């Protein structure tokens, strides 16, 4: 292998590891923020859950064939005949997205990795190919998802919080009604988590199930877990815990049950995130590896196992070293969370991801979860929300795509001067 190819491959590895680290610091951190902020698990527990399930998702179920140009945002025909341009473009997109995610994480802003990458690819395409290469209708659909998915998650979480309050906490004997209704919430949570896993997470380890079979397995799994949980809950002794804080559970054990549910939903979402978003994010690395290995551009590139390992390790390190600020924003700054409220937010976000995936709607896990937390806050009253934090988050969403594009243009010109013409 020539020296120039080794340099390009090394640059791709470094950029891919940096990108995975940035995803861990932002995307994974916001997914764990509700669990940590509600007190259901500690920061160490969040890192452990993410470490295990994100790693398993990325390494075991994340080996799908990934298109070299994500989501059809640009016309790939030009790049299929120009491997040099592809290498520079993918490196530019990786570095642009990584830098913006690092900046956002430093300020505690939960932004969308997917939208950052899309913005970066758009910026690269405009300067390298031309504005006509961008599929603007696809970009418009993504912009629409900024409103639709957070709103849907917010509505679901709003209704969940109200239902928990009225069915359990407002009753004269909350322990009795917790025993009666919590198994149904367990069923719903396990069903959604199982659906995410069966429908999206296990295709690439030999379990490519049809949608009806995936849903059937999800129902059976949820039914078994709910039945066992009901037996366990019926044996619990609830001790009354009067709290001076408005909105706090009057029964500590009831909140503990919801805390367990949050661990279930967080684990399932971590596996799904690892098997999909992480693999997609390191797709550009696979494309570059393919060019270096073959000297040409294939329409699709299979992600090598070592690249999946690179992504899996990077996201865990990112969460552990730099994810605390985003976790604090999601878990504490938007509104006060308890385990039952945090469960409502995570369950709503998971449900929305499943619905959006089934309809083909472009979805951001980050924005969906923020919308769900907002719904939880609104269920307690408008005054329960910190609108200063909400405004800052919304602004960070709006600027993510254009900033990704600008950074990609900058990196494209730098890398063009370094690499173009230096392949093979």
Buried (B, 14 or more C-beta within 10 A) or exposed (E): EEEBBEEBBEBBBBBBBBBBBBBBBBBBBBBBBBBBBBBBBEBEBBBBBBBBBBBBBBBBBBBBEBBBBBBEBBBBEBBBEBBBBBBBBBBBBBBBBBBBBBBBBEEBBBBBBBBBBBBBBBBBBBBBBEEEBBBEEBBEBBEEBBEBBBBBBBBBBBBBBEBBBEBBBEBEEBBEBBBBBBBEBBBBBBBBBBBBBBBBBBBBEEBEBEEEEBBEBBBEBBEEBBEEBBEEBEEBEBEEEEEEEEBBBBBBBBBBBBBBBBBBBBBBBBBBBBBBBBBBBBBBBBBBBBBBEEEEBBEBBBBBEEBBEBBBBBBBBBBBEBBBBBBBBBBBBBBBBBBBBBBBBBBBBBBBBBBBBEEEBBBBBBBBBBBBBBBBBBBBEEEBBBEEBBEBBBEBBEBBBEBBBBBBBBBBBBBBEBBBEBBE
